[in-house]
Amino acid sequence: MALLYTLIMAGVSIWMGRSSRTLPLGVQFLVALYFFLFGGLGAYFLLEESEFALLVVSCINQLLALLFLLSVGVGKTPSPLPSNIKLWKWTGVSLLIGCGSLIGSGILLELFESLGGQVEQQGLVDLLADGNSFEKGLTILLVVGLAPVAEELLFRGSLLPWLIEKMGEWAGIIVTGLLFGLLHFETPSAVPPLMVFGVVLSWWSRHTGWVIFPILAHFCNNAFVVLSL
């Protein structure tokens, strides 16, 4: 039943995305945010209450938001394409941003812990450490596959242009980054480093003009997190 629910909601998100192409940027973002936060909630009631059920719902949420945003047209390939030299350069810088963010976050968290703070681990870490093969695979799919694409299209592809339109370039970049960090409120100690990461990704998105490069940096960061566990 949960699979049927997902298929139906996927169709709804694609239809709504195609129907929303002429709507204001703010409305598009709010609809995408709804899917991102609540789209898979119905599946939760069809599954036994557990961490695995929350994982499934998170996957559905991000999948529905992703389908909606792609259907709206967020993340389109720019025309004309940047030169090959720029593409290779921006790819390398994206990888450095992803790795550098992980190192910087580690330093900040160690400093926070040395001052007496408590560093929490996300619930997904338990599934990666103790879950069965299917649970581990689904967790990796969410963290490394879905999350970088869905979150970047939502924040850098949808929210950022809207906020820049309303607030100006740097205000939009900073506020988008702060909201990105706050999205991860379930792990309070991770919020400040992720705010910084979010601001950097927002600036990088504007600098390159293509959301694929923040996605690559985000992917690199999450992949190294998984590999380090």
C-alpha positions in Angstrom: 0.0 0.0 0.0 2.9 2.4 0.7 4.2 1.8 -2.8 0.8 2.5 -4.3 0.6 5.7 -2.3 4.0 6.7 -3.5 3.1 6.1 -7.2 -0.1 8.1 -6.8 1.6 11.0 -5.1 4.4 10.9 -7.7 1.8 11.4 -10.4 0.2 14.2 -8.4 3.6 16.0 -7.9 4.4 15.8 -11.6 1.0 17.1 -12.6 1.2 19.9 -10.1 4.7 20.8 -11.2 3.6 21.1 -14.9 0.6 23.2 -13.8 2.7 25.5 -11.7 5.1 26.7 -14.3 3.5 30.1 -14.6 3.0 30.7 -10.9 5.2 33.1 -8.9 8.5 31.7 -7.6 7.3 32.0 -4.0 4.3 29.8 -4.7 6.4 27.2 -6.5 8.8 27.1 -3.5 6.0 26.7 -1.0 4.4 23.9 -2.9 7.8 22.1 -3.2 8.4 22.7 0.5 5.1 21.0 1.3 6.1 17.9 -0.7 9.5 18.0 0.9 8.1 18.1 4.5 4.8 16.3 4.3 4.4 14.6 0.9 5.1 11.1 2.2 3.3 11.5 5.5 0.4 9.2 4.3 2.9 6.3 3.9 3.9 6.6 7.5 0.4 5.5 8.6 0.6 2.5 6.2 3.8 1.2 7.8 4.6 0.0 11.3 6.0 2.8 13.5 9.8 2.6 13.4 13.0 4.3 12.4 12.7 2.5 9.1 9.2 4.0 8.5 10.7 7.4 9.1 13.4 6.6 6.6 10.9 5.6 3.9 8.8 8.7 4.5 12.0 10.9 4.2 12.8 9.2 0.8 9.2 9.7 -0.4 9.2 13.3 0.7 12.4 14.1 -1.2 11.4 12.1 -4.2 8.1 14.0 -4.5 9.7 17.4 -4.0 12.3 16.5 -6.7 9.7 15.4 -9.2 7.7 18.6 -8.6 10.7 20.9 -9.0 11.9 19.1 -12.1 8.4 19.3 -13.6 8.3 23.0 -12.9 11.6 23.4 -14.7 14.0 24.2 -11.9 17.6 23.2 -12.6 17.5 23.6 -16.3 20.8 23.4 -18.2 21.9 26.9 -19.0 22.1 28.0 -22.6 24.7 28.5 -23.9 26.8 26.0 -21.8 29.9 27.3 -20.1 33.2 26.5 -21.8 34.9 23.1 -21.2 37.6 24.9 -19.2 35.0 26.4 -16.8 33.1 23.2 -16.5 36.3 21.3 -15.4 37.3 24.2 -13.1 33.9 24.5 -11.5 33.7 20.7 -11.1 37.0 20.7 -9.2 36.0 23.6 -7.0 32.7 21.9 -6.2 34.6 18.8 -5.0 36.9 21.0 -2.9 33.9 22.8 -1.4 32.3 19.5 -0.5 35.5 18.1 1.1 36.3 21.4 2.7 32.9 21.7 4.3 33.3 18.3 5.9 36.7 19.2 7.3 35.4 22.6 8.5 32.4 21.0 10.1 34.5 18.5 11.9 36.7 21.3 13.3 33.7 23.3 14.5 32.1 20.3 16.1 35.3 19.3 17.9 35.7 22.9 19.2 32.0 22.9 20.3 32.5 19.6 22.1 35.8 20.8 23.8 33.8 23.7 25.3 31.4 21.3 26.9 28.7 21.1 24.2 27.1 17.8 23.2 27.4 16.6 19.7 24.4 14.6 18.5 24.3 12.0 15.7 21.5 11.9 13.2 19.1 9.0 13.5 20.2 7.8 10.1 23.6 7.0 11.6 22.0 4.2 13.6 20.4 2.7 10.5 23.8 2.7 8.7 25.5 1.1 11.7 22.9 -1.4 12.8 20.3 -1.7 10.0 20.0 -4.7 7.7 21.3 -4.6 4.1 18.1 -3.1 2.7 17.9 -0.4 5.4 21.5 0.5 4.9 21.1 0.7 1.1 18.0 2.9 1.4 19.8 5.2 3.8 22.7 5.6 1.4 20.3 6.3 -1.4 18.6 9.0 0.7 21.8 10.6 2.0 24.0 10.4 -1.1 21.4 10.2 -3.9 18.2 12.0 -3.1 19.2 14.6 -0.5 21.8 16.5 -2.5 19.6 16.8 -5.6 16.3 17.5 -3.8 17.7 19.9 -1.3 19.7 21.8 -3.8 16.9 22.2 -6.2 14.6 23.3 -3.3 17.0 25.8 -1.8 19.4 26.9 -4.5 17.1 26.3 -7.4 13.8 27.5 -6.0 14.2 29.5 -2.8 17.3 31.4 -3.7 16.0 33.1 -6.9 12.8 34.1 -5.1 14.6 35.6 -2.1 17.1 37.5 -4.3 14.1 38.9 -6.2 12.6 40.1 -3.0 15.7 41.0 -0.9 18.6 41.5 -3.1 21.7 39.3 -4.0 23.6 39.0 -0.7 20.6 39.0 1.6 19.0 36.2 -0.5 22.3 34.2 -0.4 22.7 34.6 3.4 19.1 33.9 4.3 18.9 30.9 2.0 22.0 29.5 3.7 20.6 30.1 7.2 17.3 28.4 6.4 19.2 25.5 4.9 21.0 25.0 8.2 17.8 25.3 10.2 16.2 22.5 8.1 18.5 20.1 10.0 17.2 21.3 13.4 16.8 17.6 14.5 20.6 17.7 15.1 21.2 21.0 16.8 25.0 20.8 16.9 25.1 20.4 13.1 23.0 23.5 12.4 25.7 26.2 12.6 28.2 24.4 10.3 25.4 23.6 7.8 24.4 27.3 7.8 27.9 28.2 6.7 27.8 25.4 4.1 24.4 26.6 2.9 25.7 30.2 2.4 28.7 28.9 0.5 26.5 26.7 -1.7 24.1 29.6 -2.3 27.0 31.8 -3.4 28.5 29.1 -5.6 25.1 28.6 -7.3 25.0 32.3 -8.2 28.6 32.4 -9.2 28.3 29.4 -11.6 24.7 30.0 -12.7 24.0 26.3 -12.6 22.6 24.4 -9.7 24.4 21.2 -10.8 27.6 22.5 -9.1 26.1 22.9 -5.6 24.5 19.5 -6.1 28.0 18.1 -6.8 29.5 19.8 -3.7 26.6 18.5 -1.6 27.0 15.0 -3.0 30.7 15.0 -2.3 30.1 16.1 1.3 27.4 13.5 2.0 29.3 10.7 0.3 32.4 11.4 2.5 30.2 11.5 5.6 28.8 8.0 4.7 32.3 6.7 4.0 33.6 7.9 7.3 31.0 6.0 9.3 
